[in-house]
Amino acid sequence: MLLTINYNPCVTVSSDEDYFQSRACCTFKGPHFEDMEYTRIISLNKIAVLEYNHTRGSWIGFTPYTIELAKFWNLNPFGTREAKALCLNNLGYIQILSNVTYIPTIRVKSVKQYSGGHPAMLVCSAFNFYPKQIRMTWLRNQKEVTTGVSYSEVMPDGDWYYQIHSYLEYTPTHGEKITCVVEHLSISEPILAIWGEFYFAMQIIHK
């Protein structure tokens, strides 16, 4: 698993055109986020002039002045203290968050009726789920549908939640059963959202 936390940059405006920016970033890797890398990049007018990397354990400069400044800063281990304060001290909270899941809310509705030979369209929407990874498929009379299917991007809802929409174009037939199948880490079995030809409501079944 990979998690990256960017801390809000500190920006000091020195004129109408020049500005200084310092951005810190903690990247956690591994099944339990046990591998950590801390970086800080200092930029002037959007050009990086200094960089600290916790894995490397030192600052490097990219201009004659900052090369000398990096040598001086490397005499003081404040980069290591920053890494501990911003990253390692928060690792326990991050590991707790990695186990948090939210079950998606599923909704199926018709967005276009069959008319004049033009196919009908259903949309299956999943809202308010976490984490981001999710799988949606369509079944028609218990067989997976692979044509006429499209998907939106997985989009953030805000407050850690996500949403996604899947669309199915089809020509209705009498007595058929169309099902939207949703698989997510928060549920042990798929959610089945069944759309019936003769009723305009959705039925959700946990298998």
LONUSE-284645 format. One record per residue (C-alpha): x, y, z. Coordinates in steps of 0.001 Angstrom, whole numbers, plus 500000, padded with zeros to 6 digits. Each point is the difference from the previous one (the first is absolute). Layout:
XYZ ...
//
This chain:
500000500000500000 501106503565499325 498956503160501826 501391503475499417 499329502957502296 500864503483498774 500242502686502639 498726503443499063 502777502052498471 501384503018501790 500181502877497531 501654503362500603 499395502615497326 503017502233499534 498692502058497087 497211500047497458 501873497399497938 502298498046502340 499001497537502677 501558497356502216 498353496623500577 500804497130502365 498052496740499626 500271496922502228 498796496535499026 499722496681501864 499700496859497864 499109496721501710 500351496634498255 499488496360500900 497060497911501247 499946501909503292 501647503226498780 503161498987501821 502331501438497315 500164503781500213 501696502663497908 500000503659500963 500909502710497503 500064503787500122 500414502102496879 500772503707500137 499255501979496854 500500503532498805 497681501160497236 498873496380499415 503592498769499526 501350497521502560 503132501346501673 500331497648503011 498797496486500798 500132497824503093 499421496251499756 499656497964503197 501141496795498280 503147501691498750 500338501827503313 501266503278498623 499211503244498226 501128500687496453 500100503381498270 499423500813496356 501621503434499757 503497501144501019 498590501759503071 497695497161501124 502730497381499466 502036501795502665 496881500483502145 499269496265499803 503481499218501310 499319502210503022 496516498577500623 501355496459499823 502021500750503137 496708500242501912 497625496989500006 496807502090500070 498759498155496892 499921496798502049 498064501768502759 497493501320497445 499516496499498580 499244498664503467 497644502856500896 498029500067496735 500102496354498923 501063497442502595 497980501565502825 496858499669497848 500638496433498839 497710498471502625 497068502155498888 500678499176496352 500050496267500722 496625500351501725 498591501906497020 501255497293497641 497510497605501617 497037502365499643 497433499076497349 496602501415499061 497347497954498205 498859501579496727 496444501232499578 498679498584496709 497355501538497754 498748498770496622 497764502139497821 498920500425496407 501475503012498239 498646499288496501 496946498023498887 499974497711496972 498498501927497097 499974499759496223 502651497315499845 502347501967502252 501279498015502993 498962500688503559 502598500920502602 500362499152503671 502480501524502411 501284498235503098 501511502413502519 502103499240503061 500344502795502556 501748500636503313 502467497106499935 503571499662501230 502632498964499004 500075501025496354 500363496559498405 496659498610498791 498724497666497270 496647500298498214 498570497571497439 496640499467498314 498077496719499732 497171499356497578 498054496878500906 502956498897502160 502546500412497177 502655502711500068 499518502815497493 503131501336498300 498565502077497142 498278503345500398 501639500510503401 501929503127500982 501339501464503234 500738503376501490 503208500651501880 500026499288503722 499385503490501371 500499501365503523 496830500942501864 501932501876502661 500733498881503572 501871496881498759 497000498594498093 499815499114496295 497362499490497317 499874498266496615 497355499480497310 499603497162497500 497745500271496941 498288497215498065 498446500478496565 497587497183499120 496874499045498094 497333498838502478 498430496564499630 497011498542501834 500685498233503291 503708500758500195 501883500810503211 502820502533500003 502323500169502983 502771502386500988 502646498146502021 502238502003502335 503100498579501691 501883501972502640 502434499432502848 497353501031502551 497736497021499184 500752496286500072 497492499212497223 498957502057496959 497029502350500162 497373499187497357 497827502876498805 497215498502497865 498072502003497418 496707498488498818 498278500771496708 496574500469501603 500943501933503127 501901503206500303 501664499472503335 503247498434501020 500413496919502142 503292499515501839 500975496505501095 503057499015502019 500893496507498825 
//
